[in-house]
Amino acid sequence: PIEIEYLALLLTSIQESSRQERVGIIVAAHGSSTATSMVAVARKLFDADNILAVDMPLEMTPSDILESVVEKVKAVDEGKGVLLLVDMGSLNTFGDVITERTNIVTKSIDMVSTPLVLEAVRKCSIFYTDLKSVYYYLISDFRGYTSKVIAE
């Protein structure tokens, strides 16, 4: 009976952890495969499934890309909001519009890089992490993976 109780507790905790929500991530960048390449690296290194890419070829209009980003935000949202990692320009203005249209809370960070994507995935893989804390950590504390000392 004790072993049955222990196994029941173990199975219940596994079931609960599989239902826990995470912050979703969208990487959006100009170019035909820029975002896709960064997301592929993150997926390979972290086995992440809460991240999607949106590439913005220069021929596409911002309104067409907005529609694509809105659909991806809906797809990746698990209930804790979505972090938008973008490179520049109109992509950085989408957050408020997306939140208004979908009621999904978003935060945007521009100048996306592979280290930024990796750190966002690492932080968002923790179930108890919320969008606001990830966002503020990435914009204020994260400085990349190298520790250069600047000599004057």
Backbone as CSV, one residue per row, in Angstrom:
resi,resn,N_x,N_y,N_z,CA_x,CA_y,CA_z,C_x,C_y,C_z
1,PRO,0.815,-1.219,0.000,0.000,0.000,0.000,0.851,1.273,0.000
2,ILE,1.986,1.274,0.673,2.840,2.452,0.708,3.432,2.711,-0.676
3,GLU,3.842,1.643,-1.363,4.393,1.801,-2.708,3.333,2.308,-3.670
4,ILE,2.106,1.835,-3.550,1.014,2.305,-4.406,0.770,3.790,-4.163
5,GLU,0.779,4.191,-2.900,0.582,5.601,-2.558,1.713,6.461,-3.134
6,TYR,2.945,5.983,-3.012,4.092,6.707,-3.543,3.985,6.846,-5.062
7,LEU,3.671,5.768,-5.763,3.526,5.821,-7.218,2.390,6.743,-7.633
8,ALA,1.299,6.728,-6.884,0.181,7.622,-7.190,0.606,9.080,-7.062
9,LEU,1.353,9.400,-6.001,1.853,10.762,-5.820,2.808,11.156,-6.944
10,LEU,3.687,10.242,-7.315,4.639,10.499,-8.387,3.918,10.758,-9.708
11,LEU,2.964,9.909,-10.048,2.216,10.075,-11.298,1.404,11.365,-11.300
12,THR,0.829,11.723,-10.179,0.073,12.970,-10.077,0.983,14.167,-10.295
13,SER,2.174,14.152,-9.710,3.089,15.292,-9.877,3.577,15.393,-11.315
14,ILE,3.793,14.278,-11.978,4.189,14.296,-13.389,3.067,14.887,-14.231
15,GLN,1.854,14.486,-13.961,0.701,14.992,-14.692,0.551,16.496,-14.494
16,GLU,0.716,16.975,-13.275,0.587,18.400,-12.993,1.683,19.203,-13.676
17,SER,2.912,18.710,-13.687,3.999,19.459,-14.319,3.836,19.520,-15.828
18,SER,3.196,18.522,-16.425,3.000,18.558,-17.868,1.910,19.549,-18.270
19,ARG,1.073,19.964,-17.319,0.018,20.932,-17.606,0.421,22.353,-17.275
20,GLN,1.579,22.548,-16.710,1.977,23.890,-16.303,2.260,24.753,-17.520
21,GLU,1.894,26.013,-17.395,2.039,26.953,-18.493,3.428,27.582,-18.479
22,ARG,3.869,27.956,-19.672,5.146,28.663,-19.819,4.910,29.930,-20.631
23,VAL,5.851,30.823,-20.565,5.835,32.004,-21.416,6.198,31.546,-22.825
24,GLY,5.443,32.004,-23.811,5.751,31.699,-25.208,6.729,32.716,-25.769
25,ILE,7.409,32.333,-26.832,8.403,33.218,-27.462,8.187,33.233,-28.966
26,ILE,8.187,34.436,-29.536,8.176,34.617,-30.986,9.444,35.372,-31.360
27,VAL,10.192,34.864,-32.311,11.345,35.567,-32.858,10.939,36.041,-34.246
28,ALA,11.011,37.357,-34.460,10.634,37.938,-35.747,11.766,38.836,-36.234
29,ALA,12.175,38.612,-37.487,13.304,39.381,-38.015,13.184,39.545,-39.524
30,HIS,13.745,40.642,-40.009,13.792,40.894,-41.448,14.743,39.892,-42.103
31,GLY,14.408,39.498,-43.305,15.210,38.529,-44.042,14.420,37.253,-44.261
32,SER,14.887,36.430,-45.170,14.119,35.245,-45.552,14.271,34.067,-44.591
33,SER,15.316,34.062,-43.747,15.470,32.940,-42.813,16.165,33.317,-41.510
34,THR,16.277,34.589,-41.222,17.004,35.054,-40.036,16.378,34.515,-38.760
35,ALA,15.094,34.747,-38.578,14.407,34.281,-37.363,14.387,32.754,-37.294
36,THR,14.129,32.123,-38.416,14.066,30.663,-38.461,15.393,30.042,-38.016
37,SER,16.496,30.629,-38.427,17.813,30.099,-38.048,18.060,30.214,-36.559
38,MET,17.720,31.358,-35.965,17.924,31.522,-34.524,17.042,30.559,-33.734
39,VAL,15.804,30.396,-34.166,14.888,29.477,-33.480,15.373,28.038,-33.615
40,ALA,15.918,27.683,-34.771,16.428,26.325,-34.963,17.562,26.016,-33.982
41,VAL,18.432,26.976,-33.739,19.521,26.786,-32.778,18.953,26.569,-31.373
42,ALA,18.001,27.406,-30.990,17.399,27.289,-29.652,16.675,25.960,-29.475
43,ARG,15.955,25.555,-30.493,15.234,24.273,-30.409,16.199,23.105,-30.278
44,LYS,17.287,23.171,-31.015,18.260,22.071,-30.977,18.970,22.016,-29.618
45,LEU,19.367,23.158,-29.102,20.110,23.177,-27.841,19.238,22.923,-26.623
46,PHE,17.985,23.385,-26.653,17.137,23.284,-25.465,15.925,22.381,-25.657
47,ASP,15.789,21.793,-26.830,14.619,20.964,-27.110,13.330,21.741,-26.784
48,ALA,13.312,23.015,-27.191,12.210,23.919,-26.867,11.059,23.766,-27.845
49,ASP,9.843,23.809,-27.308,8.659,23.775,-28.165,7.742,24.966,-27.909
50,ASN,8.216,25.936,-27.127,7.418,27.124,-26.839,7.960,28.360,-27.567
51,ILE,8.565,28.134,-28.720,9.169,29.207,-29.506,8.861,28.999,-30.985
52,LEU,8.491,30.101,-31.657,8.196,30.065,-33.086,8.907,31.218,-33.783
53,ALA,9.151,31.049,-35.073,9.848,32.065,-35.865,8.905,32.702,-36.874
54,VAL,9.152,33.992,-37.135,8.470,34.706,-38.212,9.550,35.450,-38.993
55,ASP,9.772,35.016,-40.230,10.719,35.700,-41.107,9.979,36.778,-41.875
56,MET,10.645,37.905,-42.112,10.022,39.015,-42.828,10.858,39.368,-44.049
57,PRO,10.574,38.698,-45.162,11.268,39.089,-46.395,10.981,40.562,-46.690
58,LEU,11.936,41.235,-47.281,11.794,42.672,-47.519,10.619,43.015,-48.436
59,GLU,10.155,42.041,-49.197,9.028,42.283,-50.103,7.683,42.311,-49.373
60,MET,7.626,41.783,-48.170,6.357,41.711,-47.439,6.055,43.039,-46.752
61,THR,4.775,43.351,-46.683,4.359,44.579,-46.017,4.255,44.342,-44.510
62,PRO,4.418,45.396,-43.720,4.266,45.247,-42.271,2.891,44.694,-41.873
63,SER,1.837,45.057,-42.597,0.504,44.549,-42.232,0.385,43.052,-42.475
64,ASP,1.025,42.547,-43.526,1.024,41.099,-43.774,1.799,40.363,-42.691
65,ILE,2.911,40.922,-42.293,3.715,40.311,-41.238,2.964,40.350,-39.914
66,LEU,2.269,41.456,-39.646,1.491,41.554,-38.411,0.498,40.407,-38.321
67,GLU,-0.190,40.108,-39.400,-1.152,39.001,-39.397,-0.466,37.680,-39.086
68,SER,0.712,37.487,-39.659,1.467,36.260,-39.402,1.902,36.177,-37.941
69,VAL,2.367,37.290,-37.387,2.802,37.300,-35.992,1.621,37.053,-35.062
70,VAL,0.469,37.648,-35.360,-0.734,37.432,-34.544,-1.077,35.946,-34.491
71,GLU,-1.050,35.278,-35.633,-1.361,33.843,-35.670,-0.348,33.026,-34.875
72,LYS,0.923,33.381,-34.986,1.963,32.656,-34.240,1.828,32.897,-32.736
73,VAL,1.471,34.131,-32.345,1.274,34.428,-30.923,0.147,33.565,-30.368
74,LYS,-0.934,33.460,-31.105,-2.056,32.624,-30.666,-1.613,31.163,-30.529
75,ALA,-0.775,30.716,-31.440,-0.342,29.315,-31.435,0.604,28.999,-30.279
76,VAL,1.475,29.932,-29.910,2.503,29.654,-28.904,2.051,30.015,-27.488
77,ASP,0.972,30.763,-27.335,0.527,31.188,-26.015,0.014,30.003,-25.204
78,GLU,0.547,29.858,-23.989,0.105,28.813,-23.071,-0.634,29.400,-21.876
79,GLY,-0.892,30.711,-21.927,-1.626,31.368,-20.861,-0.809,32.317,-20.005
80,LYS,0.507,32.380,-20.241,1.361,33.260,-19.441,1.931,34.412,-20.246
81,GLY,1.409,34.630,-21.456,1.892,35.721,-22.287,2.958,35.270,-23.262
82,VAL,3.329,36.212,-24.140,4.290,35.900,-25.195,5.341,37.003,-25.274
83,LEU,6.587,36.584,-25.303,7.720,37.484,-25.467,8.040,37.594,-26.948
84,LEU,8.038,38.821,-27.473,8.375,39.061,-28.873,9.815,39.537,-28.950
85,LEU,10.670,38.749,-29.576,12.067,39.128,-29.789,12.200,39.511,-31.252
86,VAL,12.425,40.786,-31.519,12.401,41.306,-32.890,13.719,41.987,-33.216
87,ASP,13.958,42.193,-34.521,15.210,42.860,-34.860,15.081,44.381,-34.874
88,MET,14.075,44.928,-35.572,14.012,46.387,-35.688,12.706,46.818,-36.339
89,GLY,12.557,48.110,-36.463,11.502,48.718,-37.261,10.094,48.398,-36.814
90,SER,9.236,48.177,-37.788,7.811,47.973,-37.526,7.557,46.771,-36.627
91,LEU,8.425,45.782,-36.652,8.239,44.600,-35.811,8.199,44.967,-34.329
92,ASN,8.907,46.024,-33.963,8.970,46.430,-32.565,7.686,47.123,-32.096
93,THR,6.821,47.483,-33.020,5.580,48.180,-32.656,4.381,47.244,-32.566
94,PHE,4.570,45.977,-32.817,3.443,45.038,-32.892,2.857,44.640,-31.542
95,GLY,3.625,44.695,-30.494,3.202,44.167,-29.195,1.861,44.687,-28.717
96,ASP,1.705,45.995,-28.665,0.453,46.581,-28.167,-0.734,46.220,-29.054
97,VAL,-0.518,46.228,-30.365,-1.591,45.883,-31.308,-2.021,44.433,-31.109
98,ILE,-1.057,43.546,-30.950,-1.351,42.123,-30.765,-2.103,41.902,-29.453
99,THR,-1.654,42.548,-28.393,-2.329,42.417,-27.102,-3.768,42.909,-27.204
100,GLU,-3.958,44.024,-27.879,-5.309,44.581,-28.044,-6.214,43.647,-28.853
101,ARG,-5.664,43.045,-29.896,-6.472,42.187,-30.776,-6.732,40.805,-30.199
102,THR,-5.800,40.294,-29.394,-5.905,38.900,-28.946,-6.167,38.736,-27.459
103,ASN,-6.000,39.791,-26.697,-6.053,39.729,-25.229,-4.949,38.850,-24.652
104,ILE,-3.899,38.640,-25.409,-2.718,37.915,-24.938,-1.665,38.961,-24.589
105,VAL,-1.183,38.926,-23.359,-0.189,39.895,-22.927,1.119,39.634,-23.660
106,THR,1.713,40.692,-24.206,2.990,40.578,-24.904,3.964,41.629,-24.390
107,LYS,5.233,41.331,-24.541,6.319,42.283,-24.298,7.287,42.125,-25.452
108,SER,7.842,43.246,-25.929,8.763,43.220,-27.072,10.156,43.681,-26.672
109,ILE,11.142,42.992,-27.235,12.543,43.394,-27.090,13.138,43.426,-28.489
110,ASP,13.784,44.542,-28.823,14.386,44.646,-30.156,15.861,44.247,-30.122
111,MET,16.492,44.327,-31.276,17.885,43.933,-31.488,18.118,42.474,-31.096
112,VAL,17.270,41.601,-31.583,17.360,40.181,-31.271,18.702,39.614,-31.739
113,SER,19.224,38.695,-30.965,20.462,37.995,-31.309,20.305,36.547,-30.846
114,THR,21.167,35.694,-31.327,21.095,34.300,-30.911,21.278,34.139,-29.401
115,PRO,22.254,34.821,-28.768,22.353,34.694,-27.311,21.090,35.164,-26.585
116,LEU,20.461,36.220,-27.071,19.228,36.701,-26.450,18.133,35.651,-26.564
117,VAL,18.016,35.027,-27.720,17.019,33.974,-27.923,17.298,32.798,-26.987
118,LEU,18.544,32.388,-26.900,18.902,31.256,-26.041,18.585,31.542,-24.577
119,GLU,18.906,32.739,-24.128,18.648,33.079,-22.729,17.147,33.177,-22.463
120,ALA,16.395,33.707,-23.433,14.936,33.776,-23.281,14.340,32.374,-23.181
121,VAL,14.796,31.470,-24.014,14.295,30.086,-23.968,14.656,29.438,-22.641
122,ARG,15.873,29.658,-22.201,16.306,29.086,-20.922,15.430,29.597,-19.783
123,LYS,15.202,30.895,-19.729,14.391,31.472,-18.658,12.927,31.047,-18.766
124,CYS,12.391,30.988,-19.973,10.975,30.651,-20.146,10.687,29.164,-19.989
125,SER,11.734,28.349,-19.927,11.509,26.916,-19.736,11.182,26.594,-18.286
126,ILE,11.409,27.546,-17.408,11.102,27.367,-15.996,9.625,27.681,-15.795
127,PHE,8.864,26.733,-15.292,7.412,26.860,-15.224,6.932,28.034,-14.387
128,TYR,7.623,28.351,-13.318,7.135,29.406,-12.433,7.533,30.808,-12.903
129,THR,8.259,30.922,-13.996,8.670,32.216,-14.516,7.492,32.904,-15.200
130,ASP,7.395,34.217,-14.982,6.334,34.971,-15.641,6.940,35.930,-16.672
131,LEU,6.096,36.418,-17.582,6.539,37.253,-18.691,7.251,38.511,-18.199
132,LYS,6.692,39.163,-17.220,7.264,40.416,-16.732,8.686,40.219,-16.198
133,SER,8.914,39.178,-15.410,10.252,38.962,-14.850,11.263,38.576,-15.926
134,VAL,10.856,37.773,-16.909,11.761,37.421,-18.013,12.121,38.674,-18.799
135,TYR,11.112,39.472,-19.111,11.312,40.702,-19.877,12.309,41.627,-19.176
136,TYR,12.078,41.909,-17.895,12.960,42.824,-17.182,14.357,42.251,-16.995
137,TYR,14.463,40.960,-16.808,15.784,40.343,-16.726,16.551,40.533,-18.032
138,LEU,15.887,40.277,-19.150,16.565,40.357,-20.447,16.952,41.784,-20.822
139,ILE,16.127,42.766,-20.478,16.468,44.141,-20.869,17.415,44.828,-19.891
140,SER,17.473,44.356,-18.647,18.307,45.076,-17.687,19.534,44.302,-17.215
141,ASP,19.447,42.994,-17.111,20.552,42.225,-16.532,21.373,41.414,-17.532
142,PHE,20.748,40.926,-18.577,21.458,40.033,-19.502,22.367,40.838,-20.429
143,ARG,23.622,40.460,-20.465,24.606,41.153,-21.305,25.335,40.197,-22.247
144,GLY,24.751,39.084,-22.539,25.384,38.112,-23.405,26.141,37.071,-22.609
145,TYR,26.847,36.218,-23.292,27.539,35.117,-22.639,29.044,35.337,-22.495
146,THR,29.530,36.477,-22.906,30.949,36.752,-22.721,31.105,37.776,-21.617
147,SER,32.223,37.732,-20.943,32.462,38.692,-19.879,33.707,39.486,-20.240
148,LYS,33.535,40.452,-21.092,34.657,41.299,-21.516,34.883,42.398,-20.479
149,VAL,36.121,42.628,-20.222,36.497,43.747,-19.360,37.035,44.832,-20.269
150,ILE,36.435,45.993,-20.194,36.866,47.096,-21.061,37.927,47.894,-20.323
151,ALA,39.113,47.914,-20.909,40.215,48.668,-20.321,40.202,50.076,-20.894
152,GLU,40.390,51.023,-20.034,40.404,52.424,-20.497,41.799,52.910,-20.698
